[in-house]
Amino acid sequence: MAAESTSPLQPPTAPSSLPQYPEMILAAIEALNDKDGSNKSSISKQIEAEYGELPAAHTTLLSHHLNKMKQSGQLVMVKNNYMRPDPNAPPRRGRGRPPKPKTALPPDATMSPPRPRGRPPKPRDPLSSAATKPSSAGSGRPRGRPPKKAKTISSAPRRRRPLVPEG
């Protein structure tokens, strides 16, 4: 019984005969050959007509791969239409300020190792740090709030006034 199980899971299917989505998208754009580019629905219809059997999540996969290809620069989006980028166009510049060009060092110069990150470690000998305690540059007052002064007790008790006025 252990050798033969009837699990509700489907057996692993053979790899699909479909090419990868980026390849199908590029082929569909080339087949449509619009000068203004092709929109998502026309690309989807072209892929369906060419390959027939597509997964149930075809529209989601198509949207995902179109966005991914647009971000990587394989496709350009103009007025809701996707097209291949112009090969003569300059490459897209990244965001932010470009880095400064590195100055070339003379060949005989040696580089010192860079400083390590973070705070330098404390010395191993605790007595040496107590002897070389840095003095504060400020006044001779101690840090923080001063302690409260103790109340002085007088010998004669004070007479309190009554809360309610008499008479």
C-alpha positions, 0 to 999 in steps of 0.5 A: 500500500505504501508503494502505491499511493493515490494522492490528490496531487497531480504527477509532475508534468513534462516540461511545456513545449512553449518557449519562454515568455520573453521570447514569445513576446519579442516574436509577437512584436516582430510578427505584428510589426507596427511602427507605433508598437503593439499593445498588451491585448494585441501581443496576447492575441498574437501569442494565443494564435501562434501557440494555442495552448497557454496556461490559465494565468496567461494574462498575469504572466504576460503582464509580469514579463512585459513589466520586467522586460520594460524595466530591464530595457529590452522593451520600450513603452510609448503611449501604452504600446510596447516596442523594441528600443532603437539600437542607435539610441543612447542607453538609459541613464540610472537614477541619481547623481553619477559617481565621480571618476576615479583618479589613477594612482601612480604605479609606485604608490602603495595603498594603506588598508582602509579603516575598519567600520564601527567604533574602535575596540576598548583597550585590553588593560582596564587599569590603563584606561583609568589612569588616562581618563579624559577631563571634561573641557566644561566647568567643574560641575558634575553632570545631571540634575543636582540632588534635592536638598534635605528639609531642615526640621525646626524646633517649634511646630508651625501653626496652621490656619484653619481652612474655613473662616471663623465667624 
